[in-house]
Amino acid sequence: MSDGTSMDYQAELDETQRALREVKLMIEQSQGELSKITQRNAAITLHLQQLQKQSTTVDELKMSYDSALDVQQRLFVMRGQLEKLQNDTVHLEKYKTALEKLVAGGGGGNSAGSAAPASTIKSQMAGIEMIVNAQESERQRLSRQMHDGPAQALSNFILQTEIAMRLLDVDPVQAKDELGNLKTSAMGTFQKVRGFIFELRPMMLDDLGLIPTLRKYVEAFKEQTGLEVSVTVAGAERRLESYLEVMIFRAVQELLGNASRHSQATLIKIQVDLGNDFIRVSVDDNGKGFSPEILKESTNLGLKLIRERAEMLGGNFEVDSSTGSGARITFSVPAKV
């Protein structure tokens, strides 16, 4: 290995150490901001409890609840940002350690037992960065959905409750109608919240495993979309490593969402082959199809992530599709990594 390459490793190490220092500084700043928002949230919660015991107008109560919801939204986003920065720190530390081994060994990346070449490490880090960015994007999407849906609904519940309470003495019949409307709204919001929780992390996945969770998700997906979706499982049903179950579930979730949003499909078939050595999954739809060249587009993050995750685990990813003829997307991962 040439001295020039060794110098390249050292330069990369210096850059990584600089980036690590910046991320750690951002973590300190974020932790300080999170502490302030947490204190603000506690103060607003106490203020709301005091208002509920006092004679306040509907507008004053609504304004206080809107402030509380805004703080809780900021708290949710800040926690997600802090988690991302902490994940970045872990990945940068691993990258730094690998580079230090390369620099100490004179850059000998091809000898037996030596560290992987820097190009390979950088490629792996790029894949990890893509995954982390996708996680952050998903958090932001769910945060917006929570704010625009359940959070706003909860604010309206306060107003409906206040109206019903004031009508009890004046018009009990109308008050009963208002309470009925409130109950209906609350049930609808409750279902939405359950849906968000399921998207974030289905508890079934931890308790029952991949296949029961997939079947449950498909049933809910069919109700929501009206599409015909089937799940076929080959091989002995069993629990897999937690990270594999999460990876496979998220991949199928993404592929179903793509088929529903973009393909104009009416029929989707999911096949899961639980082999002893490899887990193979295919999602086949009868939609309008697409050119595999779409994978080269920067906007197609979902499919790229599935491919990156599968290949990083030692598996593969295949697309069989053309415009107007539906699509079959298949990926496989080792049953044990």
C-alpha positions as CSV (number, residue, x, y, z in Angstrom):
1,M,0.0,0.0,0.0
2,S,1.5,3.4,-1.0
3,D,2.2,6.2,1.4
4,G,-0.3,8.3,-0.5
5,T,-3.1,5.9,0.4
6,S,-1.9,5.9,4.0
7,M,-2.1,9.7,4.0
8,D,-5.6,9.4,2.5
9,Y,-6.6,7.2,5.5
10,Q,-5.1,9.7,7.9
11,A,-7.0,12.6,6.2
12,E,-10.2,10.6,6.4
13,L,-9.6,9.8,10.1
14,D,-9.0,13.5,10.8
15,E,-12.2,14.4,9.1
16,T,-14.1,11.8,10.9
17,Q,-12.8,12.9,14.3
18,R,-13.8,16.5,13.4
19,A,-17.3,15.3,12.5
20,L,-17.5,13.3,15.7
21,R,-16.6,16.4,17.8
22,E,-19.3,18.5,16.0
23,V,-21.9,15.8,16.5
24,K,-21.1,15.5,20.2
25,L,-21.4,19.3,20.6
26,M,-24.8,19.2,18.8
27,I,-25.8,16.5,21.3
28,E,-24.9,18.7,24.2
29,Q,-26.9,21.6,22.7
30,S,-29.9,19.4,21.9
31,Q,-29.9,17.9,25.4
32,G,-30.0,21.4,26.9
33,E,-32.8,22.4,24.5
34,L,-34.7,19.2,25.4
35,S,-34.3,19.9,29.1
36,K,-35.8,23.4,28.6
37,I,-38.7,22.1,26.5
38,T,-39.4,19.4,29.1
39,Q,-39.5,22.0,31.9
40,R,-41.8,24.1,29.7
41,N,-44.1,21.1,29.1
42,A,-44.3,20.5,32.8
43,A,-45.1,24.1,33.5
44,I,-47.9,24.2,30.9
45,T,-49.4,20.9,32.2
46,L,-49.5,22.4,35.7
47,H,-51.1,25.6,34.3
48,L,-53.8,23.6,32.5
49,Q,-54.6,21.7,35.7
50,Q,-55.1,25.0,37.4
51,L,-57.3,26.4,34.6
52,Q,-59.6,23.4,34.8
53,K,-60.3,24.3,38.4
54,Q,-61.1,27.9,37.6
55,S,-63.8,29.7,35.7
56,T,-62.2,30.3,32.3
57,T,-63.6,31.1,28.9
58,V,-63.6,28.6,26.0
59,D,-61.1,30.7,24.1
60,E,-58.7,30.9,27.0
61,L,-58.9,27.2,27.5
62,K,-58.4,26.5,23.8
63,M,-55.4,28.8,23.7
64,S,-53.8,27.0,26.6
65,Y,-54.4,23.6,25.1
66,D,-53.0,24.8,21.7
67,S,-49.8,25.9,23.5
68,A,-49.5,22.6,25.3
69,L,-49.9,20.7,22.0
70,D,-47.3,22.9,20.4
71,V,-44.8,22.2,23.2
72,Q,-45.5,18.5,23.1
73,Q,-44.9,18.5,19.3
74,R,-41.5,20.2,19.8
75,L,-40.7,17.7,22.5
76,F,-41.4,14.8,20.1
77,V,-39.3,16.3,17.3
78,M,-36.4,17.2,19.6
79,R,-36.3,13.7,21.1
80,G,-36.2,12.3,17.6
81,Q,-33.4,14.7,16.6
82,L,-31.4,13.7,19.7
83,E,-31.8,10.0,19.0
84,K,-30.6,10.5,15.4
85,L,-27.5,12.4,16.7
86,Q,-26.8,9.6,19.2
87,N,-27.1,7.1,16.4
88,D,-24.7,9.2,14.2
89,T,-22.2,9.2,17.1
90,V,-22.2,5.4,17.3
91,H,-21.7,5.0,13.6
92,L,-18.9,7.6,13.5
93,E,-17.2,5.9,16.4
94,K,-17.2,2.6,14.6
95,Y,-15.9,4.2,11.4
96,K,-13.1,6.0,13.4
97,T,-12.1,2.8,15.0
98,A,-11.8,1.0,11.6
99,L,-9.8,3.9,10.2
100,E,-7.4,3.9,13.2
101,K,-6.7,0.3,12.5
102,L,-6.0,1.1,8.9
103,V,-3.6,3.9,9.8
104,A,-1.9,1.9,12.5
105,G,-1.4,-1.0,10.0
106,G,0.0,1.2,7.3
107,G,-3.2,0.8,5.2
108,G,-2.7,-2.9,4.6
109,G,-6.4,-3.7,3.9
110,N,-5.8,-6.8,1.8
111,S,-3.8,-8.9,4.3
112,A,-5.5,-11.7,6.2
113,G,-7.3,-10.5,9.3
114,S,-6.8,-6.9,8.5
115,A,-9.4,-4.2,8.6
116,A,-11.7,-3.7,5.6
117,P,-10.5,-1.2,2.9
118,A,-11.6,2.4,3.5
119,S,-13.8,2.3,0.4
120,T,-15.7,-0.6,1.7
121,I,-16.1,1.0,5.1
122,K,-17.3,4.2,3.5
123,S,-19.8,2.3,1.4
124,Q,-21.2,0.7,4.5
125,M,-21.3,4.0,6.3
126,A,-23.2,5.5,3.4
127,G,-25.8,2.7,3.7
128,I,-26.1,3.3,7.4
129,E,-26.5,7.0,6.9
130,M,-29.3,6.4,4.3
131,I,-31.1,4.2,6.9
132,V,-30.7,6.8,9.6
133,N,-32.0,9.6,7.3
134,A,-34.9,7.4,6.3
135,Q,-35.7,6.9,10.0
136,E,-35.6,10.6,10.7
137,S,-37.9,11.3,7.7
138,E,-40.3,8.7,9.0
139,R,-40.3,10.4,12.4
140,Q,-41.1,13.7,10.8
141,R,-43.9,12.3,8.8
142,L,-45.5,10.7,11.8
143,S,-45.0,13.8,13.8
144,R,-46.9,15.9,11.2
145,Q,-49.6,13.3,11.1
146,M,-50.0,13.3,14.9
147,H,-50.1,17.1,14.9
148,D,-52.6,17.4,12.1
149,G,-54.7,14.5,13.3
150,P,-55.0,13.4,16.9
151,A,-53.4,16.5,18.4
152,Q,-55.9,18.8,16.7
153,A,-58.7,16.4,17.5
154,L,-57.8,16.5,21.2
155,S,-58.0,20.3,21.2
156,N,-61.5,20.1,19.7
157,F,-62.5,17.5,22.4
158,I,-61.8,20.2,25.0
159,L,-64.2,22.6,23.3
160,Q,-66.9,20.0,22.8
161,T,-66.6,19.0,26.5
162,E,-66.9,22.7,27.5
163,I,-69.9,23.2,25.3
164,A,-71.7,20.1,26.6
165,M,-71.0,21.1,30.3
166,R,-72.5,24.5,29.7
167,L,-75.6,23.0,28.0
168,L,-76.3,20.6,30.8
169,D,-78.3,23.1,32.7
170,V,-79.8,25.0,29.7
171,D,-80.6,22.2,27.2
172,P,-80.0,18.7,28.4
173,V,-81.1,17.1,25.1
174,Q,-78.6,19.1,23.1
175,A,-75.9,18.4,25.7
176,K,-76.5,14.7,25.3
177,D,-76.2,15.1,21.5
178,E,-72.9,17.0,22.0
179,L,-71.6,14.2,24.2
180,G,-72.6,11.6,21.6
181,N,-70.6,13.5,19.0
182,L,-67.7,13.7,21.3
183,K,-67.8,10.0,21.9
184,T,-67.8,9.3,18.2
185,S,-64.9,11.7,17.6
186,A,-62.9,10.2,20.4
187,M,-63.4,6.6,19.1
188,G,-62.2,7.7,15.6
189,T,-59.2,9.5,17.0
190,F,-58.4,6.4,19.2
191,Q,-58.3,4.2,16.1
192,K,-56.0,6.7,14.4
193,V,-53.6,6.7,17.4
194,R,-53.6,2.9,17.4
195,G,-52.7,3.0,13.7
196,F,-49.8,5.3,14.4
197,I,-48.5,3.1,17.2
198,F,-48.7,0.1,14.9
199,E,-46.7,1.9,12.3
200,L,-44.1,3.0,14.8
201,R,-43.6,-0.5,16.3
202,P,-46.2,-3.2,16.2
203,M,-46.2,-4.8,19.7
204,M,-47.3,-8.1,18.0
205,L,-43.9,-8.2,16.3
206,D,-42.2,-8.5,19.7
207,D,-44.8,-10.8,21.2
208,L,-45.8,-13.1,18.4
209,G,-43.2,-12.7,15.7
210,L,-43.1,-11.8,12.0
211,I,-45.7,-14.0,10.3
212,P,-48.7,-13.3,12.7
213,T,-47.8,-9.6,12.5
214,L,-47.7,-9.7,8.7
215,R,-51.1,-11.4,8.5
216,K,-52.6,-8.9,11.0
217,Y,-51.1,-6.0,9.1
218,V,-52.4,-7.3,5.7
219,E,-55.9,-7.6,7.1
220,A,-55.9,-4.0,8.3
221,F,-54.3,-2.9,5.0
222,K,-57.1,-4.6,3.0
223,E,-59.7,-2.8,5.1
224,Q,-58.1,0.6,4.6
225,T,-57.3,0.3,0.8
226,G,-59.9,-2.1,-0.5
227,L,-57.2,-4.0,-2.3
228,E,-57.1,-7.8,-2.5
229,V,-53.9,-8.9,-0.7
230,S,-52.8,-12.5,0.1
231,V,-50.0,-13.9,2.2
232,T,-48.5,-17.3,1.5
233,V,-45.9,-18.8,3.8
234,A,-43.6,-21.7,2.9
235,G,-41.3,-23.5,5.4
236,A,-41.7,-23.9,9.2
237,E,-43.1,-20.9,10.9
238,R,-40.7,-19.8,13.6
239,R,-39.3,-16.8,15.4
240,L,-36.3,-15.0,13.8
241,E,-33.8,-12.7,15.2
242,S,-35.5,-9.4,16.2
243,Y,-33.6,-7.3,13.7
244,L,-34.5,-9.6,10.8
245,E,-38.2,-9.6,11.8
246,V,-38.2,-5.8,11.9
247,M,-36.3,-5.5,8.6
248,I,-38.6,-7.9,6.8
249,F,-41.8,-6.4,8.2
250,R,-40.7,-2.8,7.3
251,A,-39.7,-3.9,3.8
252,V,-43.1,-5.5,3.2
253,Q,-44.8,-2.5,4.7
254,E,-42.9,-0.2,2.3
255,L,-43.7,-2.4,-0.8
256,L,-47.4,-2.6,0.0
257,G,-47.5,1.1,0.4
258,N,-45.8,1.7,-2.9
259,A,-48.2,-0.7,-4.7
260,S,-51.2,1.0,-3.1
261,R,-50.0,4.6,-3.8
262,H,-48.3,4.3,-7.2
263,S,-49.0,1.1,-9.1
264,Q,-52.8,1.2,-9.5
265,A,-52.8,-2.5,-8.5
266,T,-56.0,-4.4,-7.5
267,L,-54.2,-7.6,-6.5
268,I,-51.1,-8.1,-4.4
269,K,-49.5,-11.4,-3.5
270,I,-46.9,-11.7,-0.7
271,Q,-44.9,-14.9,-0.5
272,V,-42.5,-15.7,2.4
273,D,-40.2,-18.6,2.2
274,L,-38.7,-19.4,5.6
275,G,-35.8,-21.5,4.5
276,N,-33.2,-22.9,6.9
277,D,-30.4,-20.8,5.3
278,F,-32.2,-17.9,3.7
279,I,-35.5,-16.0,4.2
280,R,-36.9,-15.1,0.8
281,V,-39.8,-12.6,0.4
282,S,-41.5,-11.5,-2.8
283,V,-44.3,-9.0,-3.3
284,D,-46.1,-9.4,-6.6
285,D,-48.8,-6.9,-7.9
286,N,-50.9,-6.6,-11.1
287,G,-50.4,-2.8,-11.4
288,K,-49.0,-0.7,-14.1
289,G,-45.4,-1.7,-13.4
290,F,-42.3,0.5,-13.8
291,S,-38.9,0.5,-15.3
292,P,-36.2,-0.8,-13.0
293,E,-34.2,2.3,-14.0
294,I,-36.3,4.1,-11.4
295,L,-33.9,2.6,-8.7
296,K,-31.3,5.0,-10.0
297,E,-33.4,8.1,-9.1
298,S,-32.6,9.8,-5.9
299,T,-36.2,10.2,-4.9
300,N,-36.8,6.5,-4.8
301,L,-35.5,6.1,-1.2
302,G,-37.8,3.2,-0.1
303,L,-36.6,0.6,-2.6
304,K,-33.0,1.7,-2.3
305,L,-33.2,1.2,1.5
306,I,-34.6,-2.3,1.1
307,R,-31.8,-3.2,-1.3
308,E,-29.2,-1.6,1.0
309,R,-30.4,-3.5,4.1
310,A,-30.7,-6.8,2.3
311,E,-27.2,-6.5,0.8
312,M,-25.6,-5.3,4.0
313,L,-26.9,-8.5,5.7
314,G,-25.5,-10.7,2.9
315,G,-28.6,-11.1,0.9
316,N,-29.9,-9.8,-2.4
317,F,-32.6,-7.7,-4.0
318,E,-34.3,-8.2,-7.4
319,V,-36.8,-6.3,-9.4
320,D,-38.8,-7.9,-12.2
321,S,-41.0,-5.3,-13.8
322,S,-41.7,-3.3,-17.0
323,T,-44.1,-0.6,-17.8
324,G,-47.7,-1.9,-18.1
325,S,-47.0,-5.5,-16.8
326,G,-47.1,-5.3,-13.0
327,A,-44.1,-5.8,-10.7
328,R,-42.5,-8.5,-8.6
329,I,-39.9,-7.4,-6.1
330,T,-38.0,-10.0,-4.3
331,F,-35.4,-9.9,-1.6
332,S,-33.6,-12.4,0.6
333,V,-31.5,-12.3,3.7
334,P,-29.6,-15.0,5.6
335,A,-31.7,-16.7,8.3
336,K,-28.7,-16.2,10.6
337,V,-26.2,-13.4,10.3
